[in-house]
């Protein structure tokens, strides 16, 4: 029986010169990137990143509870101080039963999640069964480890449901990979953790859990300038993921903290008296 | 020994602004034609729009035009390979993904190009894809990129505010504007951006994509900070010079020519 060693092929990135035109080959090996021929790679990357200002900044969270995994994220992308988009999809659908969240560099997350989706599909076709969440997160972590130190910015969570039940892993651009029940990633994560940790119970229903997730994202967008837009909430159950809600955080604010009508009436009276 | 800092940069910013708006059965892509470097104008008639010839997909890019040129060539060749392999032209969403991958393949030495891709999707509805420099992309109803984008986007948000595609229950992001209204909006937006952005001006090139074909319109934009002043000044100078000698007239004409070449002039 030939073992599937495609995961092991990612140990070393091939350096730019002499690379074959792998754009036509597909994604079975490490994509080889053009590297600038400079003596100071780090300094060059710092300058290049500052100049192109790739889109980043975010709040994402995920937690495991009795009914599965709840995943939520905001949708703002900022380029320096400019909000480049309020409608970025930060919850990436890797396949019908696995989700990945995006935090850090938008292009990095989009590209590597897509790459992971391809690898997961290849695994399914080669092994005639779905890849586990543990396996998928390991593939991603190994891939990112080989680009360690080159300035990628990826802070992602892989959430899914496999044969062992619900699974949640945090993977980052240093190649770190952590298994856990509760994670929040991004510039707004401290705020989200505050709300999430204080409201978390393992025995929650899907509605309670989704409300907790939504509130956590809302509070993070309230206090963090780099987070905002639409708070999306997804649930991953035994039959795959389902999007539960997508609410504009501005509207959520007035939903949670409605303006008391008494004050408005007072203002109207004062205005009429003048 | 102190670390020597590089005094040559492989990048330069040639300025310019690109805008695209998607409609129910059309897509409008527009860009100005000014190419600058620092405070100088290199060209007043440089097109930033590239027709990918991919079944109605048009790419407009601002930033460093050398990188843009290289990017256009790479896209063209990859599209050609696709055509040979699949015996058909790429659809606009496919071209969008291709552009994203092409940009990301230079993740460690990015193309300094800020792109907007516009076209019609398989159903004939307009679609606009907006990119950052390393390939993160998103399908939107409208977008502006380039030096004037921070001036234009808030105005487009105000006029075309389309509900976010992430909202549930889902709402359609396509703008309800008709095609002539969208073209008018684009002209207005560029006229305003030209007033406040030194890198935007000269001419506006608009491409309108519809199911039956592509139409191009060109509109003149402001060439200097105040053209009417320049005109007045040249008249005044000529009047003065009729009292003096011919060489004085020559000097005045030369002055107005020099003024012509500066994007930022004190007139």
Interface residues (C-beta under 8 A of the other chain):
Chain A: X23 X24 X31 X33 X34 X35 X36 X38 X40 X43 X44 X45 X47 X48 X51 X52 X53 X54 X55 X75 X77 X79 X82 X84 X85 X86 X87 X88 X89 X105 X106 X107 X108 X109 X110 X111 X150 X151 X152 X229 X230 X232 X243 X244 X245 X246 X247 X248
Chain B: X3 X6 X9 X10 X11 X78 X81 X100 X101 X103 X104 X105 X106 X107 X108 X109 X110 X112 X130 X132 X133 X134 X135 X136 X137 X138 X140 X150 X164 X165 X166 X167 X168
